[in-house]
């Protein structure tokens, strides 16, 4: 059984949440599975308890794109984000979530490996982020991807530990990349 980390957000405005591992859940989808994602995708999701049992986050995200349901003010609002295709040494993580009025901004770091590659595979990351309960209304969401580069891991660099569980392995020496930040925009309606 998977466990989820829940964040409690008060509806006071503005708010900002900073921290390590603001994602409630994450999943890596390898390119050799036949799935590929050239552009980042931002979408909204119901609480993860509504995800059908046995369905992974990525396939659930595909189903949600077809249904397009809006969250209600009585339940927590969730964001699902799928990154562009990355190499196995690249890393992404959510840095900060802010809300000012009806504008929600999520900042994510995307650190691109600059070292030597030996064996490599590609993947895209699926991140699930909890925004808490939001009052009914229309919201603008900006997911900003800040580019970083690095050559050294804070760990052994393996995406999986020897027991198969994901491990952090963030960059140890990340610095700003030369690329511009990328913003993915979305609109959200929270119903009564």
N, C-alpha and C positions, 0 to 999 in steps of 0.2 A: 504494500500500500504506500503510495506516495504521500509525503507530507508537504504542506504548503505553509509558507510564512506569510502571515497577514499583517498588513499595516493599517493602523487606525488613523484616519484623517478627520479632523474636525472640520466643519463647514465654515470656519472663520476664513476671511479673505484678507490679504493674500496668505498663502502658505508655501513653505519650501521644505522638502525632505531631501537630505543628503545622506549618503551612507554607502556601505559596502554591500553589494548584492541586493539591490532593490527589486530584482526580479523575483517574482513568487515562484516561477517555474521556468525551466529552459530545456531546450532539446536541440541537438545537432542533427541535421539531415545531410548525410553524405551524398556527394554527387554521383558516386558509383551505384546508388540505389535507383538511378534513372530520374531523380527529381533535381531540378535546377532552378535557381532564382537570380535573374540578372539585375533586377531592381528591387529596392526595399519596399515592403508592403506594410502599411499600418491599417489595422482594423479593430473593431470593438467586439467584445465577447461577453457572454453572460458569466456568472460565477462558475469556476471550474467544476463545482459539484454537479453541474448540468451536462458536463461532457460525458458522452456515452462510454460506459466501461469498456476497456480494451482498445479504445481509439487514442492514438497518439495526438500530441498538440498540433502537428502540422496537418494531419488529415482532418482534424476537427476544425482548424482554421479554414480549410477548403470548403467544408460543409457550411460554415458560418457565412462565407462570402456569398453563397447561394441564397441563404435565408434572409440576411440583412436585417435581423431584428434589432430594435433599440432597447437599451436597458431601461428599467423602471427606477423611480426614485426610492422605492422601498428595498432595492437590492444594491449590492456593490457593483460599481462600474469597473470593467477590466479592459485593458488594451492588449492586443496581440500584435507583435511586431516580428516580421521576418526580414533578416538582413539580406544584402546581396550575397552572391557566392564569394566565399573566402577560401584561402588556403589553410591547411590544418594548423599552422603555427600562428595564424592571426587570431586575435582575441577581441571580444566585445563585452561591454558591461554598462549598465545604467548608472550614471553618476548622480543625477539629481532630478527630482520631480517638483515642479512649482505650479501653483494656481494663483492667478490674479483675476478676480471677477470670473468671467466665463471663458478665460483663456488658460489652457493647460499646456505647459512646456515640459517635455521630457528631454534631458540631455544624455546622450549615450557616447561613450568613447569607443572608437574602432581603431585598434592598434595593429598595424601591419608589420609583419616580421621582415627584417632587413638582412638577416643572416643567411647562411648557406642552407639549401634544402637537400635532403638525401632522398628518402621515401616521402612522397607527398600525396595527399588526397584533398579534394575540395569539399566544402560543406557550406550550408547557410544555417544560421542560428534562429530559432524560434523562441521569443521571449514573451512571457506573460507577466503583466504588471497590474497591480491592484490600485485603483484610484480611490477606493472607499465609496461611501454613499454620497451621491451628488444631488443637490436639489433639482427639481424638474426645470428644464430650460434647454437652450441651444448653447453648445460649447464649441470652441475652436481648439483643436489640438495640433501642436507643433512638436514633431519628434526630430531633434537636431542631432546629427551624427558628426562628432568632432574627430578629425583624423589625427592619429598619432603614429609614430614609427618606433621600433625598438629592435635590439639585438641580443637582449639577455632576459631570461625568464627568472621570476622569483619562485623557483621550484625546478623540477626536472624537465619541464616543457611538454610532458605527455598530456594529451587531452583527457586520457583516462588513467586512473591509478591501476595498479596491478590487480586489484580486486574488481575492476570494471566500473567503479563509481566515478562520476565526474569529479575533477579536482580544479581548483582555482587557477593556479599557474598564470597569474597576471604578469605583465611585463615588469621587469625590475628597473629598466632604464628608459621608459617611454618619454619621448619628446614630441612637440607638435610637428605634424607632417606638413608638407608643402601644399597639399590640396586644400581647397576651400571646404568649410563645413557644408553638409548637405542637409536640407530640411524637407521632411515629408509631412504634408499637411493633411488634416482630416477634420470633418465636422461631425459632431455628435449631438443627438437629441435625446435627452433623458425625459421620459414620459412620467406622468403622475401615476 
